[in-house]
Amino acid sequence: MADRAEPRRASMRTVLAIFAVVTVLALGGVWLSQAQDRASAVSDAPKTAAAQKSPQPVREVPQDTVEAASPEGLPGVRECGLGSATVEPEIITLNCSNTGMVASGIKWAHYGADGADGRGVVQVSGAANGAASSTYPARFRLYGAKNVDGVLAFTGIDVDYTGATPMGESKETYSIA
């Protein structure tokens, strides 16, 4: 028997094959571990009904104002067209099909029977690709107050982005009745 003088080395092809297999297994494991996050993207969106049940701050209205001083006379916003209407909501779901777009942190400069104007941000959930949620500053205009199912509610909202936009449009309109 002849002894080999040099130790046996793995060929370059074998090293590359082992590296490729390990890489594929690692990436597959990461992808599978994020499957739960991708599957529950809708559940990660802010829950507007729970947030709007928090007590609303008392707003003082000057005596010479034409608007009704009581919230009962003002139209509200119904969560995706359901339930009771919330007057001066801080959060409004814009896309009710998947709750992926939500107007939040809304501060109302004007809120009356003729419409409402406010500022806040639009939160866009990360969706199925696992990306982080993004926020976009915007101005909001509620309009179209009607009696819907016995409740006085606004039926539409205009969103005017004041900076970057999620979809490339600087202005969007949503039906919220």
N, C-alpha and C positions, 0 to 999 in steps of 0.2 A: 504494500500500500504506500502510496506516495502522499506525504503530508504537504498541504498547501502552505506556501510561505506567506501569502497575503490573505488577510481576512476577506471574507466574501461581502461585497457591498450590494445594496439594493440598486437596481437599475433606475434610471431617471423616470422611466415609464411607470414603474411600480410606485414610486414616491408620489408622482402626480395623481395616479389613480386613487391612492389612499387619501391624499389631500382633498380631492374632489368628493369622495364619499363622505368624509368627515364634514366638509362644508355643507353639502346637501342635507345631511342629517341635522346639523345645527340650525340651518335656515328653516327647515321643515318644522323643527321643534318650536322655534320662535313664532312661526306663522300659526301653528296650531294653538300655542298658548294665547295668542291674541284673538282667536276665533270667538271666544266669549265676548270680548270687547266689541268686535265687529257686529256680532249678532244682537247686542243690546244697545246699539247706538241711539235708538229712540228713547230707551229708558234713561239715558244719560242727559237728555235735554232737561232744562229747568221745568219744574212742575208748577204751572201757573195757577191752577186752582188752589193749591195749598198756600202759595205765596200771597194770593189775593184775599184769602180769608183772614189774614192778619189785620188788626184794627187799622182803619184809615185815619190819618192825622186830621184834626179838626182844622178847617180852613175858615178864617174870618173873612166875611164879605162885607164891604162898605155898604152903608144904608142907601146910598144913591145909585147903586148898581141896578141895571135893568134885569140881570139874571135872577133866577129864583134862588133864594138863600138856602133852601132846603134841598138836600140831594134827591129827595123823592121826585121833585119836578124835573130833574135833569136826566137825559138819556145816559145809559151806561154801555158797557161792553160785555157781551155774553161770551163765555169761553167756548170757542168754536161753534157759536150759534146755539149753545145749549144752556139750560139752567137760568138762574137769575142774572141780572145785569149788575156789574160793578162800576160805580161812579169813580172817575179819576183813577183807573187801574195803573199800577206801576209796571205790570207785565201783561203783554198781549201776544198770544200765539198767532203768528202770521201764516204759517203753513200747517193747517190742521191735519193733512194727510199723513205727515210723519213727525210733527212737532220739531222739525229740524231747524226752523227759523223762529226766533222769539224776540220781540221788542221788549227790552227790560230797562230798569232804572229810569223810567219815564218821569220827568218833572213837567207838569202842565203849566204853561204860561197863561193860557186862556182855556176855560172849560165851560161851555154853555150849550143851550138847546140848539143853537145854530151850527155848532161844531166845536172842535177842540184843537189846540195847537200845543205841542210839547217837544221836548228834546230827550234823547236817551241813546241807547245803543241797540243794534241788532246783533243777537248772538246766533251764530251758525254752528250747529254741532258738527263734530268731526266726521260724521257719516260712516259709511262702511269701510273706508280705507284706513281707519284707525288714527287719523290725524287729530290734532288737538282742536278744541273749539276756538272760534275766532270771533272778535267783536268789531263792529263797524259803527262809528258815530253817525247819528241820523236825526232828522226832524220828522215829526209825525203830525198828521192832520186827520182827525176823525170827521166823518161827514155822513149825511143820509140818515138822520134820526127818524125812526119809524116805530110803530107799535108792532112788534113781532111776537106772536104767541102770547099776547097780553102784557108784554114787557116793552117799555120804551127803551130802544137800543140803537146805537149807531150801526150802520150796515157796511161801511167801508172805511179803509184807512190808506192814506197816501204815505209812502216812505220816501224821503228825500235825503240821500246820503250826503254827508258833508265832507267826506274824505274818500278813502278807498271803499270799493264796493265788492260784495261777495260774488255777484253774477256779471259784473261789467256794466250794468245799467245804473245810472245815477238816480233814477226815480222809478219806483214800483208802486202798484196799486193792488190791494188785497180786499177780497170780500170777507167780512167777518160776521155776517148775520147768520 
